[in-house]
């Protein structure tokens, strides 16, 4: 039976904290909805001390921002975007339109249609999340989205140069220097100067994630992408130093980012905890990682590999790093995860920044029912039908008429009956079901 060597915050404490976030977000969304640009400007001034004449960057402002990025950084961004673009294109190749004749004279099909306007949020906060521009903007571009609006918060009172460069290079049509709840609210609801979008995508802190959740329905969202979650699955063959590094490397995202070690080795569990404490004395981002590890870090010891799979699937974490003697066992048997990182040669940072898979992934157990952001999220698979012959229309009409009568839908039934009269048997009376 699994036992917890280290536990984090209780479920009750987490629920109480989530309730406070919900109330804050609800109030801000209502404000933006009623006051538009004025509310957005006040919120940007309050939270980011930033209030420009226009939140939409001009071509000159974009050019100026990009000029501040070093050649080396531009080349690195290009490399990362090449990997993301190549994988997204290969994914797109797997998505096919369909048209099939299911019976003589009856054609059914579906067509994959890119969305018209998408809003891509790129987090800022303590870290400028340059990679998020590749994941959202570039992937939407590959999918064929007609208009891509990208937004990121200011850094030091101005647009962050590298984020602007990544957005522009990824294919953004409009770039906003705007962050937090006010950014996703402005893109989803629309204001006097910012066009509303059809879908919001991109990760963010707990407030951005909750804003997307509350806006869902008014617009589409990619998925629930809250604070980063990392699960390290390891056994006695694993290196506790690497385990600790991979835990803290994600815990540094923020003070509410869960990082969990799941193992069947009590010795590895103890050694990793010791190694985490050692690294927290030297890690430059230790202040954030220490709080995250204290409040949300966990170490779980299982009896065997089967139980490890069961616990991992129950957690349904965003990132799952597998460093065991047989990583493929987890690949074959796990069903709930955002992304898998198999073997010690890879890690979550590769996926976050450069390797090519998308880093916008489900959190809060959403991996039970959805995967992460990918090119297919920007496509609507819409069905259509054609009936080519009188005989087919009459045949389907007779079945449809009887089934409508079974359900009591006389109007629906008459839609079928009129086709039967027109294209087949003539003795079907109006509003009378077929025999």
Secondary structure, DSSP 4 states (H G I P E B T S, - for coil): --EEEE--S-HHHHHHHHHHHHHHHHHHHHHHHHHTHHHHHHHHHHHHS---S-SBPPHHHHHHHHHTS-HHHHHHHHHHHHHHHHHHHHHHHT---EEEEEETTEEEEEEEEE-SEEEEEE--TTS--HHHHIIIIIHHHHHT-SEEEEEE--BTTB--HHHHHHHHHHT-SEEEE--HHHHHHHHHH--SSS---SEEE----HHHHHHHHHHBTTBEES----S--EEEEE-TTS-HHHHHHHHHHHHTT-TT--EEEEES-HHHHHHHHHHHHHHTTT-TTHHHHHHHHHHH-EEEE-SSHHHHHHHHHHHT-SEEEEESTTHHHHHHH----SEEEESTT--HHHHHHTSSS------TTGGGT-----GGGGEEEEEEEEE--HHHHHHHHHHHHHHHHHHT-HHHHHHHHHHHHHHS-S---TT----
